[in-house]
Each structure stands twice: as structure tokens, then as C-alpha cells.
Amino acid sequence: MQPLESLRFIVVGDLMVDRYLYGRAERISPEAPVPILLLEREESRLGGAANVALNLRSLGCPVEMAGVIGSDTPGEILREEARRHGIGLFALVEDPQRPTTTKTRLIAHHQHLLRVDREVTTPLPSPQETALLQKVRFLLSQKPHALILEDYNKGVLTPSVIRSLVQAAHAENIPVLVDPKRENFWAYEGVTVFKPNLRELSEALGRKVSPDPTALEEAIQELRRRMPHQYTVVTLSEEGMIVADEKGALKHIPAHKRQIVDVSGAGDTVVSVLAVGVAWGLPMAQAAALANLAGGLVCEYVGVVPVPKDLWIAQAKSLGLWPEITEPQS
């Protein structure tokens, strides 16, 4: 089995910059009943689809990141951060009329006070869409181990773009993994792994789906009937995740006990590790167990962070989940 450093991936989707303003909130404003944040430090991190790419790089995997940014300071920050982490930018497209999606979080004493979003969610203009598809098709011709579509409904992954990318990946016999959102939920027919969370599944089906095994089985069967795909992985927050194999047989992967600090970005981590499992050819239940472990680990940190590789590997080995691979010599 190949080492992590030899597994290559493409991540396509909505790229974001996650901004964090840290400080102290010790008094209420006299102008309105809101806390005053005394700013102490600022930080920018890769978010959205860029965080999926960062998770894969944190594991040592070569990765190309495809998406759209604006001609603005957050776009420059995103480029710089991606370069610093060794993420490929061949398929990065710039749109001067579109701001780089930025989420700014105000945090005091490890608590989120407020989030401010700067974004445009309309579909990409035709020139940018064409440029993005051409670049990704070229990358697919280089035979990566998997294509990941990370959809935050910010306008990059439209139904037509999704169809084009899935068809191009199928033509190259490359697995496709999807982390969906509501707007394009039903556009991913034929993908290898479809990974909604329970809320997203409920919204798509138009009814609240409980984590009860019978209700989950009925919901997943309906999902797979309406939109055929190979594997389904539904994340259940503190209940872990449920996996459906090629035949629809279900397996529950329980969550590990954690000191949960922040769930931001956990879904990005899960789909990243699922892609590694697919690239390794692991049984989906084992891939999901490794992803479940990684997703829980990142929830122990404030803000969006990539999976801590050494800790993940150590815990996977202690739990008997780690596959037999040949790691490169240090």
C-alpha cells in the first residue's frame, strides 16, 4: 500500500479565507447591549475547499486546489497561505468582479461572539467557469488518486460544472468524493462517495431525519434510490457516522469521546481522510472509521485547523485501524 506522500488529489470547490480576531470581552458597550472586544491578535487560515486541501497537505499528500478568488487582499492571503503549505495553484482562477469569500470570527475567551461573512454566491461568469473546467480537466488527465468536490453553495459548483467534472473524472477512471450542501444536493449522481451530514440529509428530503437506525436506513435508501451513487457516508455529530456500502448495507461508526471545543471544519477533515481511504483501496467502513477519528480530533481545537497527522496516526494504530503501509524513510 502506498505511503501518504505518494497519494495525489484534486480539490475543487468554494475557497475561503477564515479570519480570526482574538481578544478580551470584559465590558458591555454603552452604545448597544453588546460586548466590546479588546483586540489582541489576528490570524488568517485557509477555509472551505481550501481547508480540505490543507488537511490533505497536513497528511503529506500532494494536492492541487481549484476554485475562484477575487482580485483583493483576502485573495492574496489565500494564495500566500496555499503556497506556504505547498498546495498547487495551477487551477486557481481570479474574478476581479467577485470578492474572495471571507469569514471573520470574533473570539473572546475561546467563545465565538460574532461571525461576519463577505461573499457573492451567484454562479460563476462563463469565462471563469470555462477556465476552471479546462484547468481541472488537465489535472484529471494526470491521473490523481481522487477528485474531491467541496460545495459550500458559493457559486463555483453549479449543476453544469458538477456534471462536467464527474463525467471527466469517470472518463479517467478517477474516484469522486462529495461534501454537499443544500442547493446542489441532488446533482451528484454517479459519484463514488457522497458525504452529507444529518441536517443536510434532512433538508434535502424535506423532513427531519432522526439518528434512529430505522429512520436513518429509510432516509439513506431513499437518497440512494433518488440519486444513485456507490457509497454513502452520513455524519451524525456526537453519534459518529453511518456508512452504506455498494449494496446499501449499513454500518454505524461510533464517535470517540472528545473535549469538543469547536466543530468548524470537521466535515472538511472527514472528506479529506475518506479520500485517503479510497485512494488506498480500503473497505469503506475502515476508511470511514479513520475519517471519524480525524474529524473528532480537529474538534478539540479552536477554529478551522487541519488534522494533526502524528496524533491521528498514533490513535489509529492504538485502535487497530491503521492499514499496513510502507512509510518513507526519514
KEFIRO-38264 format. One record per residue (C-alpha): z, x, y; residue in three letters; residue number from 1. Coordinates in pm, 1 decimal, always signed. Example, Ala and Ser with C-alpha at 12.3 -4.5 7.8 and 13.67 -1.06 7.14 Angstrom:
<atoms>
+780.0|+1230.0|-450.0|Ala|1 $
+714.0|+1367.0|-106.0|Ser|2 $
</atoms>
This chain:
<atoms>
+0.0|+0.0|+0.0|Met|1 $
-96.8|+133.2|+342.0|Gln|2 $
+162.9|+257.2|+593.1|Pro|3 $
+217.9|+60.6|+910.9|Leu|4 $
+41.5|+325.2|+1118.0|Glu|5 $
-287.7|+258.8|+939.1|Ser|6 $
-291.5|-121.0|+991.7|Leu|7 $
-517.9|-225.1|+1282.2|Arg|8 $
-503.7|-556.7|+1468.0|Phe|9 $
-667.0|-754.2|+1747.5|Ile|10 $
-457.0|-990.5|+1958.0|Val|11 $
-640.8|-1249.7|+2168.7|Val|12 $
-472.9|-1498.4|+2397.4|Gly|13 $
-276.8|-1560.4|+2713.6|Asp|14 $
-149.6|-1233.0|+2855.5|Leu|15 $
+160.3|-1243.0|+3073.4|Met|16 $
+398.9|-1027.1|+3270.2|Val|17 $
+765.8|-1109.9|+3220.7|Asp|18 $
+963.9|-1016.6|+3533.3|Arg|19 $
+1344.5|-994.3|+3524.9|Tyr|20 $
+1569.8|-993.5|+3830.5|Leu|21 $
+1922.4|-895.7|+3725.0|Tyr|22 $
+2229.7|-929.1|+3940.6|Gly|23 $
+2565.6|-1092.4|+4002.3|Arg|24 $
+2626.2|-1454.6|+4095.1|Ala|25 $
+2974.7|-1481.9|+4238.3|Glu|26 $
+2942.7|-1749.4|+4503.2|Arg|27 $
+2755.7|-2068.6|+4588.3|Ile|28 $
+2507.0|-2084.2|+4872.1|Ser|29 $
+2625.1|-2271.2|+5183.6|Pro|30 $
+2267.2|-2398.2|+5224.9|Glu|31 $
+2243.7|-2579.0|+4890.0|Ala|32 $
+2460.9|-2620.1|+4577.3|Pro|33 $
+2301.1|-2322.6|+4400.2|Val|34 $
+2436.6|-1977.5|+4306.3|Pro|35 $
+2348.4|-1673.9|+4515.2|Ile|36 $
+2207.6|-1388.5|+4304.0|Leu|37 $
+2303.8|-1046.5|+4438.7|Leu|38 $
+2008.2|-845.5|+4308.1|Leu|39 $
+2095.2|-520.5|+4129.1|Glu|40 $
+1780.2|-424.8|+3936.7|Arg|41 $
+1429.9|-543.9|+3848.7|Glu|42 $
+1223.0|-499.8|+3536.0|Glu|43 $
+871.9|-591.3|+3413.8|Ser|44 $
+778.4|-638.5|+3048.0|Arg|45 $
+471.7|-744.6|+2852.3|Leu|46 $
+480.7|-1115.0|+2767.6|Gly|47 $
+282.0|-1383.8|+2589.2|Gly|48 $
-4.3|-1242.3|+2383.1|Ala|49 $
+75.0|-901.1|+2531.7|Ala|50 $
+418.5|-920.1|+2367.8|Asn|51 $
+251.7|-980.9|+2030.1|Val|52 $
+51.6|-662.7|+2082.9|Ala|53 $
+368.1|-480.4|+2187.9|Leu|54 $
+550.5|-593.8|+1873.5|Asn|55 $
+273.0|-450.7|+1658.7|Leu|56 $
+277.1|-122.7|+1853.4|Arg|57 $
+656.0|-103.9|+1814.8|Ser|58 $
+592.4|-103.4|+1438.8|Leu|59 $
+341.9|+180.9|+1479.9|Gly|60 $
+26.7|-28.0|+1427.5|Cys|61 $
-287.3|+38.7|+1635.0|Pro|62 $
-372.4|-277.8|+1830.7|Val|63 $
-636.9|-399.0|+2073.9|Glu|64 $
-533.4|-664.6|+2325.8|Met|65 $
-786.7|-918.5|+2456.3|Ala|66 $
-733.6|-1160.9|+2742.1|Gly|67 $
-769.9|-1215.2|+3115.1|Val|68 $
-574.9|-1084.2|+3413.5|Ile|69 $
-614.7|-1120.5|+3787.6|Gly|70 $
-701.1|-858.9|+4049.0|Ser|71 $
-338.9|-839.8|+4159.2|Asp|72 $
-21.3|-635.7|+4133.9|Thr|73 $
+104.0|-809.0|+3814.4|Pro|74 $
-234.9|-732.8|+3657.5|Gly|75 $
-191.4|-365.1|+3744.9|Glu|76 $
+159.8|-373.0|+3599.4|Ile|77 $
+28.6|-525.7|+3277.4|Leu|78 $
-240.1|-257.1|+3246.2|Arg|79 $
+10.8|+21.3|+3310.2|Glu|80 $
+265.3|-113.4|+3062.6|Glu|81 $
-0.7|-160.8|+2794.9|Ala|82 $
-130.4|+194.1|+2844.0|Arg|83 $
+223.7|+330.5|+2834.5|Arg|84 $
+274.8|+172.3|+2493.5|His|85 $
-63.8|+277.7|+2358.0|Gly|86 $
-219.2|-71.0|+2344.3|Ile|87 $
-600.1|-77.9|+2352.5|Gly|88 $
-751.8|-246.4|+2659.1|Leu|89 $
-1121.6|-249.5|+2569.7|Phe|90 $
-1128.0|-631.2|+2564.4|Ala|91 $
-925.6|-686.6|+2880.9|Leu|92 $
-1123.9|-899.6|+3128.7|Val|93 $
-1048.0|-933.4|+3500.2|Glu|94 $
-1094.5|-1252.7|+3701.8|Asp|95 $
-1048.6|-1199.7|+4078.8|Pro|96 $
-1004.9|-1575.0|+4129.8|Gln|97 $
-719.6|-1608.1|+3881.6|Arg|98 $
-363.6|-1474.3|+3914.1|Pro|99 $
-212.6|-1278.8|+3628.5|Thr|100 $
+28.3|-1517.4|+3455.8|Thr|101 $
+378.0|-1408.2|+3555.8|Thr|102 $
+715.3|-1548.6|+3453.7|Lys|103 $
+1003.2|-1435.6|+3674.6|Thr|104 $
+1352.4|-1488.3|+3537.7|Arg|105 $
+1671.7|-1462.0|+3744.6|Leu|106 $
+1961.6|-1347.9|+3528.3|Ile|107 $
+2330.8|-1309.1|+3608.4|Ala|108 $
+2597.6|-1204.1|+3360.8|His|109 $
+2346.3|-1239.4|+3070.4|His|110 $
+2275.2|-1600.9|+3171.1|Gln|111 $
+1939.7|-1735.7|+3292.2|His|112 $
+1974.3|-1901.6|+3630.9|Leu|113 $
+1611.5|-1985.5|+3700.5|Leu|114 $
+1253.3|-1914.1|+3591.5|Arg|115 $
+960.9|-1906.6|+3834.5|Val|116 $
+606.3|-1925.3|+3690.6|Asp|117 $
+289.6|-1809.7|+3864.1|Arg|118 $
-20.9|-1918.5|+3675.3|Glu|119 $
-351.2|-2102.5|+3659.5|Val|120 $
-416.5|-2294.1|+3336.7|Thr|121 $
-774.0|-2415.2|+3383.8|Thr|122 $
-1031.9|-2290.3|+3128.8|Pro|123 $
-1190.8|-1953.4|+3196.1|Leu|124 $
-1509.0|-1945.9|+3403.2|Pro|125 $
-1821.6|-1891.4|+3194.6|Ser|126 $
-1878.1|-1522.9|+3292.5|Pro|127 $
-1524.8|-1422.0|+3190.5|Gln|128 $
-1541.4|-1627.9|+2870.4|Glu|129 $
-1870.9|-1466.4|+2771.3|Thr|130 $
-1741.5|-1117.0|+2846.3|Ala|131 $
-1426.0|-1179.2|+2643.0|Leu|132 $
-1616.8|-1310.8|+2340.3|Leu|133 $
-1863.1|-1022.1|+2343.4|Gln|134 $
-1585.2|-766.1|+2353.4|Lys|135 $
-1382.7|-930.7|+2076.4|Val|136 $
-1688.3|-968.8|+1853.3|Arg|137 $
-1749.0|-595.1|+1887.7|Phe|138 $
-1388.3|-521.1|+1794.5|Leu|139 $
-1416.8|-750.9|+1492.0|Leu|140 $
-1720.7|-551.4|+1377.8|Ser|141 $
-1484.3|-252.1|+1348.3|Gln|142 $
-1306.2|-431.2|+1062.4|Lys|143 $
-944.6|-465.0|+1176.0|Pro|144 $
-692.1|-590.7|+924.7|His|145 $
-632.0|-920.6|+1107.5|Ala|146 $
-706.7|-1122.1|+1420.8|Leu|147 $
-414.4|-1295.9|+1592.8|Ile|148 $
-472.1|-1586.4|+1831.2|Leu|149 $
-171.6|-1633.6|+2061.0|Glu|150 $
-212.1|-1959.4|+2252.1|Asp|151 $
+11.9|-2048.3|+2546.5|Tyr|152 $
-230.1|-2308.1|+2688.5|Asn|153 $
-310.6|-2094.5|+2994.3|Lys|154 $
-688.2|-2140.4|+2966.1|Gly|155 $
-807.0|-1845.2|+2754.6|Val|156 $
-818.1|-2005.4|+2409.4|Leu|157 $
-1030.2|-2314.7|+2468.7|Thr|158 $
-1166.8|-2506.7|+2167.0|Pro|159 $
-1508.5|-2342.6|+2206.4|Ser|160 $
-1357.8|-1992.8|+2227.9|Val|161 $
-1137.3|-2065.7|+1927.1|Ile|162 $
-1434.0|-2181.9|+1717.6|Arg|163 $
-1638.9|-1878.1|+1815.9|Ser|164 $
-1360.6|-1634.3|+1731.1|Leu|165 $
-1272.1|-1797.7|+1398.1|Val|166 $
-1638.5|-1800.7|+1295.6|Gln|167 $
-1682.8|-1436.7|+1397.8|Ala|168 $
-1372.6|-1334.2|+1202.2|Ala|169 $
-1486.6|-1527.8|+894.8|His|170 $
-1825.3|-1354.4|+913.6|Ala|171 $
-1644.8|-1019.3|+893.8|Glu|172 $
-1400.1|-1145.3|+626.1|Asn|173 $
-1103.5|-1083.8|+858.5|Ile|174 $
-787.4|-1298.9|+829.5|Pro|175 $
-695.9|-1511.2|+1133.0|Val|176 $
-336.8|-1593.5|+1226.4|Leu|177 $
-248.9|-1850.9|+1491.6|Val|178 $
+56.1|-1917.6|+1706.8|Asp|179 $
-47.9|-2255.0|+1857.2|Pro|180 $
+57.3|-2472.8|+2145.5|Lys|181 $
+10.4|-2845.2|+2201.1|Arg|182 $
-318.6|-2863.1|+2390.4|Glu|183 $
-543.2|-2696.0|+2128.9|Asn|184 $
-322.2|-2764.1|+1828.6|Phe|185 $
-596.9|-2927.1|+1619.1|Trp|186 $
-869.2|-2671.8|+1699.8|Ala|187 $
-779.4|-2413.1|+1434.1|Tyr|188 $
-936.4|-2548.5|+1117.6|Glu|189 $
-1001.7|-2284.8|+853.1|Gly|190 $
-760.3|-2016.1|+973.8|Val|191 $
-557.8|-1804.3|+734.5|Thr|192 $
-207.5|-1864.4|+873.8|Val|193 $
-107.2|-2144.6|+1110.8|Phe|194 $
+240.4|-2098.1|+1260.4|Lys|195 $
+377.7|-2380.8|+1477.0|Pro|196 $
+743.5|-2437.9|+1542.4|Asn|197 $
+908.5|-2769.5|+1459.0|Leu|198 $
+883.6|-2905.3|+1813.3|Arg|199 $
+512.9|-2822.8|+1834.3|Glu|200 $
+451.3|-2988.0|+1497.9|Leu|201 $
+639.3|-3299.2|+1611.9|Ser|202 $
+443.7|-3322.1|+1936.9|Glu|203 $
+110.6|-3282.6|+1757.6|Ala|204 $
+191.7|-3553.0|+1503.4|Leu|205 $
+327.1|-3788.0|+1769.5|Gly|206 $
+667.2|-3831.0|+1608.0|Arg|207 $
+992.7|-3637.6|+1577.3|Lys|208 $
+993.6|-3440.6|+1253.5|Val|209 $
+1341.7|-3358.9|+1129.7|Ser|210 $
+1421.9|-3043.3|+931.3|Pro|211 $
+1498.7|-3266.8|+633.7|Asp|212 $
+1297.1|-3134.2|+334.0|Pro|213 $
+1127.1|-3466.8|+263.9|Thr|214 $
+1027.3|-3521.0|+626.4|Ala|215 $
+901.1|-3163.5|+653.4|Leu|216 $
+694.4|-3193.1|+338.4|Glu|217 $
+531.9|-3513.9|+460.1|Glu|218 $
+457.4|-3361.4|+802.3|Ala|219 $
+309.9|-3042.2|+659.9|Ile|220 $
+96.5|-3234.8|+412.6|Gln|221 $
-38.3|-3447.1|+699.4|Glu|222 $
-105.5|-3134.3|+907.8|Leu|223 $
-293.3|-2965.5|+624.6|Arg|224 $
-490.3|-3281.0|+547.6|Arg|225 $
-596.8|-3330.9|+908.9|Arg|226 $
-665.8|-2962.6|+974.0|Met|227 $
-727.1|-2762.6|+653.7|Pro|228 $
-611.3|-2400.5|+655.5|His|229 $
-478.0|-2156.0|+399.6|Gln|230 $
-108.1|-2102.9|+476.4|Tyr|231 $
+134.2|-2296.4|+695.7|Thr|232 $
+449.9|-2139.6|+838.5|Val|233 $
+675.3|-2370.0|+1040.3|Val|234 $
+963.8|-2202.6|+1221.9|Thr|235 $
+1285.4|-2407.4|+1229.8|Leu|236 $
+1504.7|-2212.8|+1474.6|Ser|237 $
+1853.1|-2171.2|+1323.9|Glu|238 $
+1729.6|-2327.9|+998.0|Glu|239 $
+1485.3|-2041.3|+930.7|Gly|240 $
+1130.8|-2135.3|+836.0|Met|241 $
+931.0|-2325.2|+577.0|Ile|242 $
+616.8|-2185.6|+413.5|Val|243 $
+332.8|-2373.6|+247.4|Ala|244 $
+105.4|-2170.3|+19.4|Asp|245 $
-266.5|-2226.8|-52.5|Glu|246 $
-185.8|-2530.2|-266.6|Lys|247 $
+68.3|-2674.2|-23.1|Gly|248 $
+373.9|-2581.2|-231.3|Ala|249 $
+673.7|-2533.0|-0.6|Leu|250 $
+937.9|-2261.4|+12.4|Lys|251 $
+1230.7|-2255.0|+255.2|His|252 $
+1326.9|-1917.4|+408.6|Ile|253 $
+1683.4|-1948.7|+545.4|Pro|254 $
+1782.4|-1781.9|+870.9|Ala|255 $
+2021.2|-1486.7|+879.6|His|256 $
+2348.3|-1516.0|+1069.8|Lys|257 $
+2299.5|-1368.8|+1417.6|Arg|258 $
+2469.8|-1344.7|+1753.7|Gln|259 $
+2193.5|-1529.1|+1938.2|Ile|260 $
+2155.9|-1413.8|+2299.8|Val|261 $
+1801.1|-1513.7|+2392.6|Asp|262 $
+1523.2|-1674.1|+2185.7|Val|263 $
+1245.4|-1572.6|+2429.4|Ser|264 $
+955.2|-1408.9|+2246.9|Gly|265 $
+1084.5|-1469.2|+1894.7|Ala|266 $
+767.7|-1657.6|+1799.9|Gly|267 $
+558.8|-1360.9|+1916.2|Asp|268 $
+757.2|-1135.4|+1685.4|Thr|269 $
+723.1|-1372.7|+1390.4|Val|270 $
+342.9|-1396.2|+1408.9|Val|271 $
+318.8|-1017.7|+1452.9|Ser|272 $
+512.0|-947.5|+1134.5|Val|273 $
+327.6|-1222.3|+947.3|Leu|274 $
+6.6|-1036.6|+1036.5|Ala|275 $
+150.9|-717.9|+889.9|Val|276 $
+236.1|-904.7|+570.1|Gly|277 $
-115.9|-1047.1|+548.9|Val|278 $
-265.6|-701.8|+606.7|Ala|279 $
-50.5|-566.2|+325.0|Trp|280 $
-159.7|-848.6|+94.9|Gly|281 $
+198.9|-963.6|+36.6|Leu|282 $
+279.9|-1305.6|-106.9|Pro|283 $
+317.4|-1536.0|+192.5|Met|284 $
+681.1|-1609.2|+109.8|Ala|285 $
+762.6|-1236.8|+127.7|Gln|286 $
+564.2|-1193.2|+449.7|Ala|287 $
+749.3|-1490.9|+598.0|Ala|288 $
+1086.4|-1351.2|+490.6|Ala|289 $
+1008.8|-1023.1|+669.4|Leu|290 $
+892.8|-1216.5|+977.2|Ala|291 $
+1201.4|-1438.3|+968.8|Asn|292 $
+1421.5|-1128.6|+964.6|Leu|293 $
+1236.0|-971.3|+1258.0|Ala|294 $
+1236.9|-1291.7|+1463.7|Gly|295 $
+1613.2|-1318.7|+1426.3|Gly|296 $
+1668.2|-957.5|+1530.1|Leu|297 $
+1494.4|-991.9|+1866.8|Val|298 $
+1712.8|-1293.9|+1949.8|Cys|299 $
+2009.8|-1057.1|+1975.4|Glu|300 $
+1866.6|-904.3|+2294.4|Tyr|301 $
+1834.5|-1041.8|+2647.4|Val|302 $
+1475.3|-1117.5|+2747.6|Gly|303 $
+1147.7|-1063.5|+2567.4|Val|304 $
+1169.9|-749.6|+2352.5|Val|305 $
+969.2|-611.5|+2058.6|Pro|306 $
+1116.0|-587.9|+1711.9|Val|307 $
+1341.5|-280.8|+1664.6|Pro|308 $
+1144.1|-111.4|+1386.5|Lys|309 $
+1413.6|+106.7|+1226.5|Asp|310 $
+1672.9|-170.0|+1220.4|Leu|311 $
+1419.4|-417.5|+1080.4|Trp|312 $
+1316.5|-180.0|+801.3|Ile|313 $
+1678.3|-93.4|+716.7|Ala|314 $
+1781.0|-458.9|+689.9|Gln|315 $
+1466.3|-549.8|+495.6|Ala|316 $
+1541.9|-275.4|+245.0|Lys|317 $
+1905.4|-382.5|+212.1|Ser|318 $
+1789.3|-737.3|+137.9|Leu|319 $
+1527.8|-624.6|-115.7|Gly|320 $
+1238.1|-748.6|+99.2|Leu|321 $
+1070.4|-417.4|+178.7|Trp|322 $
+746.3|-354.4|-12.9|Pro|323 $
+657.3|-28.7|-182.7|Glu|324 $
+453.1|+162.3|+74.6|Ile|325 $
+379.5|+524.7|+143.4|Thr|326 $
+515.3|+612.1|+486.5|Glu|327 $
+351.3|+905.6|+668.5|Pro|328 $
+538.3|+1234.8|+668.7|Gln|329 $
+734.1|+1301.9|+988.5|Ser|330 $
</atoms>
